[in-house]
């Protein structure tokens, strides 16, 4: 008797899904950054001295105020910003990216900002330009996300258990696609001691380097898990000489990119330094140019095109995600038979967008949120 064909389920996790695992959603991030700047804890890392950290905080603060002057009072002591009245961090980042992409700027971050920490500018590489400060803002965004996230929540454990049990069963296989760059899911999918075998157990959608010996791992033929991260990850670093990405399946290595000292940990095995983050931060002006991520997007398209079922959770079809909406539409147009589509959301706020996007009769909208949904109700047979 022929083996029963496993049902192929493509599960897309948006920001709302990460919120279920205690990671902040977009509207919360700016308030977290402002709070950490005011309290003096942003950028306080072991390899950054206090003076340097304070300078970084000043530059991020001035960038935010230059992009939105009405936010200056939010940085005053004794003032508490109302989260729901703050602009989205995506709006500020889009403004900054638009200025940079069109070769414009805002403040002169070297002389307009009167602060002794900037010191005297004597050489070209001592100057701060808009791109440098945007990089600091991106770093602040990631630190806000990782600070709040908790990789051992019971809600996450329930989801992890369901994915593992499903993928080893004869009924179905769940492939995870996400626009999030936190590592909550993939770190927890690996049980104790499995981190060294991540290259066998997880298909990330591209070939990658091992952080220890520099070996290049090819995509596994029969992975236990498939995780395609469209916007990169905080446990990835890229070398701009050889083009390979390093992945650490058990440690956050993002901060290594911002060290000003060349070490073995932040240098590629091809001897290039420094390694760089691989993150497509949320912006209307940002495009995916990295060749590794291009492979992830291409393989995601094929996954969606061939999957029996799509489950989309915690994703509200935001305006800036033109590429992701294009991905869904192209995958639908590339099929003979449409997949079964389920959309799981906390509330009905995005239902109208989905009705227009897929058509009311072509999908099922499920209210109540990912954290409360009975995962066994997802069709697996």
C-alpha positions as CSV (number, residue, x, y, z in Angstrom):
1,X,0.0,0.0,0.0
2,X,1.3,3.4,-0.9
3,X,2.2,5.8,1.9
4,X,-0.4,8.4,2.7
5,X,0.6,11.8,1.4
6,X,1.2,14.3,4.2
7,X,-1.0,17.4,4.1
8,X,1.3,20.4,3.5
9,X,0.4,23.3,5.7
10,X,2.1,26.8,5.3
11,X,1.7,28.8,8.4
12,X,2.4,32.5,8.3
13,X,3.2,34.2,11.6
14,X,2.9,38.0,11.7
15,X,3.6,40.4,14.5
16,X,0.5,39.4,16.4
17,X,1.8,35.9,16.7
18,X,5.0,37.1,18.3
19,X,2.8,39.2,20.7
20,X,1.3,36.0,21.9
21,X,4.8,34.9,22.8
22,X,5.3,38.2,24.8
23,X,7.1,40.2,22.0
24,X,6.0,43.8,21.4
25,X,3.9,44.7,18.4
26,X,4.8,47.7,16.2
27,X,2.7,50.3,18.0
28,X,4.6,49.5,21.3
29,X,8.2,49.8,20.0
30,X,8.7,53.6,19.9
31,X,7.5,53.9,23.5
32,X,9.9,51.2,24.6
33,X,12.8,53.0,22.9
34,X,11.8,56.4,24.4
35,X,11.6,54.8,27.9
36,X,15.0,53.1,27.6
37,X,16.6,56.4,26.4
38,X,15.2,58.3,29.3
39,X,16.2,55.7,31.9
40,X,19.7,55.4,30.4
41,X,19.6,51.7,29.7
42,X,19.5,51.6,25.9
43,X,22.8,50.3,24.5
44,X,24.2,49.4,27.8
45,X,26.1,46.3,26.7
46,X,29.2,44.7,28.0
47,X,31.4,45.7,25.1
48,X,30.1,49.3,24.9
49,X,31.5,51.8,27.4
50,X,29.1,54.2,29.2
51,X,30.3,57.3,27.2
52,X,29.7,55.5,23.9
53,X,26.3,54.3,25.0
54,X,25.2,57.7,26.0
55,X,26.3,59.2,22.7
56,X,24.3,56.5,20.8
57,X,21.2,57.3,22.9
58,X,21.6,61.1,22.2
59,X,21.9,60.4,18.4
60,X,18.8,58.2,18.3
61,X,16.8,60.7,20.4
62,X,17.8,63.6,18.0
63,X,16.9,61.5,15.0
64,X,13.4,60.8,16.4
65,X,12.9,64.5,17.3
66,X,14.1,65.6,13.9
67,X,11.7,63.3,12.2
68,X,8.8,64.3,14.5
69,X,9.5,67.5,16.4
70,X,6.3,67.1,18.4
71,X,7.9,64.2,20.2
72,X,10.4,66.3,22.1
73,X,8.2,66.6,25.2
74,X,8.0,62.8,25.4
75,X,11.7,62.7,26.3
76,X,11.4,65.1,29.2
77,X,11.6,63.7,32.7
78,X,8.3,63.3,34.4
79,X,6.4,63.0,31.1
80,X,4.9,59.7,30.2
81,X,4.1,59.1,26.5
82,X,0.7,57.7,25.7
83,X,1.5,54.6,23.6
84,X,-1.6,54.9,21.4
85,X,-0.9,58.5,20.6
86,X,2.7,58.0,19.4
87,X,3.5,57.6,15.7
88,X,4.4,54.1,14.6
89,X,8.1,53.3,14.5
90,X,7.5,52.2,10.9
91,X,6.4,55.7,10.0
92,X,9.6,57.3,11.4
93,X,11.8,54.7,9.8
94,X,10.1,55.2,6.5
95,X,10.7,58.9,6.7
96,X,14.4,58.4,7.5
97,X,14.9,55.8,4.7
98,X,13.1,58.1,2.2
99,X,15.4,61.0,3.1
100,X,18.5,58.8,2.8
101,X,17.5,57.1,-0.4
102,X,17.0,60.5,-2.0
103,X,20.3,61.8,-0.7
104,X,18.7,64.3,1.7
105,X,19.4,64.7,5.4
106,X,18.1,66.4,8.5
107,X,20.3,67.7,11.2
108,X,24.1,67.9,11.0
109,X,24.7,65.2,13.5
110,X,28.2,66.4,14.0
111,X,27.8,70.1,14.8
112,X,24.1,70.9,15.2
113,X,23.8,68.7,18.2
114,X,25.6,70.6,21.0
115,X,27.0,67.8,23.2
116,X,30.6,67.3,24.4
117,X,30.3,63.6,23.7
118,X,30.6,64.2,20.0
119,X,34.1,65.6,20.5
120,X,36.1,67.2,17.7
121,X,35.7,65.9,14.2
122,X,39.2,65.5,12.8
123,X,38.9,62.8,10.1
124,X,36.3,61.6,7.6
125,X,35.5,58.3,9.5
126,X,34.7,60.3,12.7
127,X,31.7,62.0,11.1
128,X,28.1,60.8,11.7
129,X,25.8,60.7,8.7
130,X,22.1,60.0,8.4
131,X,22.7,56.3,7.5
132,X,24.8,55.8,10.6
133,X,22.1,57.1,12.9
134,X,19.4,55.1,11.1
135,X,21.5,52.0,11.9
136,X,21.5,53.0,15.5
137,X,17.7,53.3,15.4
138,X,17.4,49.9,13.9
139,X,19.6,48.5,16.6
140,X,17.3,50.2,19.2
141,X,14.3,48.6,17.6
142,X,15.8,45.1,17.9
143,X,16.9,45.7,21.4
144,X,13.4,46.7,22.3
145,X,12.0,43.6,20.7
146,X,14.4,41.2,22.4
147,X,14.2,42.9,25.8
148,X,10.5,42.3,26.0
149,X,10.4,38.9,24.4
150,X,10.2,35.7,26.5
151,X,11.2,32.5,24.8
152,X,9.7,30.2,27.4
153,X,6.0,31.3,27.6
154,X,3.4,28.6,28.1
155,X,1.6,29.8,24.9
156,X,4.8,29.2,22.9
157,X,5.3,25.8,24.5
158,X,1.9,24.8,23.4
159,X,2.5,25.9,19.8
160,X,6.0,24.2,19.7
161,X,4.6,20.9,21.0
162,X,1.9,21.0,18.3
163,X,4.3,21.7,15.5
164,X,6.7,18.9,16.6
165,X,3.9,16.4,17.0
166,X,2.4,17.3,13.7
167,X,5.6,17.1,11.7
168,X,6.6,13.7,13.0
169,X,3.1,12.3,12.4
170,X,1.9,10.7,9.2
171,X,-0.9,13.3,8.7
172,X,0.7,16.7,8.0
173,X,3.8,18.8,7.9
174,X,3.8,22.5,9.0
175,X,6.2,24.9,7.4
176,X,6.6,28.2,9.2
177,X,6.8,31.5,7.3
178,X,7.3,34.7,9.3
179,X,8.0,38.4,8.8
180,X,9.2,38.6,12.4
181,X,12.9,38.5,13.3
182,X,12.7,37.3,16.8
183,X,14.0,33.8,17.4
184,X,11.3,32.5,19.8
185,X,10.0,29.8,17.5
186,X,13.1,28.2,16.0
187,X,15.1,28.2,19.3
188,X,12.3,26.4,21.1
189,X,11.6,23.9,18.3
190,X,15.1,22.5,19.1
191,X,15.1,20.4,22.2
192,X,18.1,20.3,24.6
193,X,21.2,19.2,22.8
194,X,19.7,19.6,19.3
195,X,21.4,23.0,18.6
196,X,24.5,21.3,17.1
197,X,22.3,19.5,14.6
198,X,20.3,22.5,13.5
199,X,21.7,22.2,10.0
200,X,20.1,18.8,9.7
201,X,16.8,19.6,11.5
202,X,15.9,23.1,10.2
203,X,15.6,24.3,6.6
204,X,16.1,28.1,6.7
205,X,15.5,28.5,3.0
206,X,19.2,29.1,2.1
207,X,22.7,27.7,2.7
208,X,24.6,29.1,5.7
209,X,27.9,29.1,7.7
210,X,28.5,27.5,11.0
211,X,29.7,30.0,13.6
212,X,32.2,27.5,15.0
213,X,34.2,26.0,12.1
214,X,32.9,28.1,9.2
215,X,31.5,25.1,7.4
216,X,28.8,25.8,4.8
217,X,25.6,23.9,5.4
218,X,23.3,23.1,2.5
219,X,19.6,23.0,2.9
220,X,18.6,19.6,4.3
221,X,16.5,17.3,2.1
222,X,14.2,16.0,4.9
223,X,14.2,18.6,7.7
224,X,12.1,18.2,10.8
225,X,11.2,21.8,10.6
226,X,11.1,24.5,7.8
227,X,11.3,28.1,8.9
228,X,11.5,30.8,6.3
229,X,12.2,34.3,7.8
230,X,11.4,36.9,5.2
231,X,12.9,39.8,7.0
232,X,16.0,38.2,8.5
233,X,16.7,37.4,12.1
234,X,18.5,38.6,15.2
235,X,20.5,35.4,15.4
236,X,21.9,35.9,11.9
237,X,25.0,37.9,10.8
238,X,26.3,38.3,7.2
239,X,29.7,38.7,5.7
240,X,29.8,41.2,2.8
241,X,32.9,39.6,1.2
242,X,31.8,36.0,0.8
243,X,28.1,36.7,1.1
244,X,27.3,33.9,3.5
245,X,25.2,34.3,6.6
246,X,26.1,32.9,10.0
247,X,23.3,31.4,12.1
248,X,23.6,30.7,15.8
249,X,20.6,28.4,16.7
250,X,21.0,29.0,20.4
251,X,22.5,32.5,21.0
252,X,21.6,36.0,20.0
253,X,24.6,37.3,18.0
254,X,23.1,40.6,16.7
255,X,25.1,42.8,19.0
256,X,28.4,41.5,17.7
257,X,27.9,43.6,14.6
258,X,28.2,46.8,16.6
259,X,31.5,46.1,18.4
260,X,34.3,48.5,17.4
261,X,36.9,45.9,18.1
262,X,37.8,43.1,15.6
263,X,37.5,39.7,17.3
264,X,37.2,36.1,16.3
265,X,33.5,36.2,17.2
266,X,32.6,39.0,14.8
267,X,35.0,38.2,11.9
268,X,34.1,35.9,9.0
269,X,36.2,32.7,8.3
270,X,37.2,34.5,5.1
271,X,38.8,37.1,7.5
272,X,36.4,39.9,6.6
273,X,35.3,42.3,9.4
274,X,32.8,43.4,10.5
275,X,29.9,41.1,10.1
276,X,26.5,42.8,9.5
277,X,22.9,42.3,10.7
278,X,20.5,40.8,8.2
279,X,17.3,42.6,9.0
280,X,14.7,44.2,6.7
281,X,13.2,46.7,9.2
282,X,9.6,47.8,8.6
283,X,9.7,50.7,6.2
284,X,7.8,51.9,3.1
285,X,11.2,52.7,1.5
286,X,13.0,49.4,2.2
287,X,13.5,46.6,-0.4
288,X,15.0,43.2,0.0
289,X,18.4,43.2,-1.7
290,X,20.3,40.5,0.1
291,X,20.9,37.4,-2.1
292,X,20.2,35.0,0.8
293,X,16.9,36.6,1.6
294,X,16.0,36.5,-2.1
295,X,16.3,32.8,-1.9
296,X,14.1,32.7,1.1
297,X,11.4,34.7,-0.7
298,X,11.7,32.5,-3.8
299,X,11.4,29.3,-1.8
300,X,8.5,30.8,0.2
301,X,6.6,31.6,-3.0
302,X,7.0,27.9,-4.1
303,X,6.0,26.7,-0.7
304,X,2.8,28.8,-0.8
305,X,2.2,27.8,-4.4
306,X,2.2,24.1,-3.6
307,X,0.8,24.0,0.0
308,X,-2.6,22.4,0.6
309,X,-3.5,24.9,3.3
310,X,-2.5,28.4,4.4
311,X,-2.9,29.5,8.0
312,X,-2.2,33.3,8.5
313,X,-2.1,34.5,12.0
314,X,-1.3,37.8,13.7
315,X,-1.0,39.6,10.4
316,X,-3.3,42.6,9.5
317,X,-2.1,43.2,5.9
318,X,-0.3,46.5,6.8
319,X,0.2,49.1,4.1
320,X,4.0,48.9,4.1
321,X,4.1,45.2,3.4
322,X,3.7,45.4,-0.4
323,X,6.1,42.6,-1.0
324,X,4.3,40.2,1.3
325,X,0.9,40.9,-0.2
326,X,2.5,40.5,-3.6
327,X,3.9,37.1,-2.4
328,X,0.4,35.8,-1.5
329,X,-1.2,37.0,-4.8
330,X,1.5,35.6,-7.0
331,X,1.3,32.2,-5.2
332,X,-2.4,32.2,-5.7
333,X,-2.1,33.0,-9.4
334,X,0.5,30.3,-9.8
335,X,-1.9,27.5,-8.7
336,X,-4.5,25.4,-10.5
337,X,-6.5,24.8,-7.3
338,X,-6.7,27.3,-4.5
339,X,-5.6,26.3,-1.0
340,X,-7.8,26.2,2.1
341,X,-7.1,29.5,3.7
342,X,-7.6,30.4,7.4
343,X,-6.9,33.8,8.9
344,X,-6.6,34.0,12.7
345,X,-6.8,37.4,14.2
346,X,-7.3,38.9,17.7
347,X,-10.2,41.1,16.5
348,X,-12.3,41.8,13.4
349,X,-10.4,45.0,12.7
350,X,-8.6,43.6,9.6
351,X,-11.5,41.5,8.3
352,X,-12.5,44.0,5.7
353,X,-9.0,44.1,4.3
354,X,-8.9,40.3,4.0
355,X,-12.4,40.3,2.5
356,X,-11.1,42.6,-0.3
357,X,-7.8,40.8,-0.6
358,X,-8.9,37.1,-0.8
359,X,-12.7,37.5,-1.4
360,X,-15.2,36.6,1.4
361,X,-16.0,33.3,-0.1
362,X,-12.4,32.2,-0.5
363,X,-11.2,32.0,3.1
364,X,-12.3,31.7,6.7
365,X,-11.7,34.5,9.2
366,X,-11.3,33.4,12.8
367,X,-11.6,35.9,15.6
368,X,-10.1,35.5,19.1
369,X,-6.4,35.5,18.6
370,X,-3.7,32.9,18.0
371,X,-3.0,32.3,21.7
372,X,-6.6,31.2,22.3
373,X,-7.1,29.2,19.1
374,X,-7.5,25.4,19.3
375,X,-4.5,24.4,17.1
376,X,-6.0,20.9,16.7
377,X,-8.8,22.5,14.8
378,X,-6.4,23.2,11.9
379,X,-7.2,20.6,9.3
380,X,-4.5,17.9,9.2
381,X,-6.2,15.1,7.3
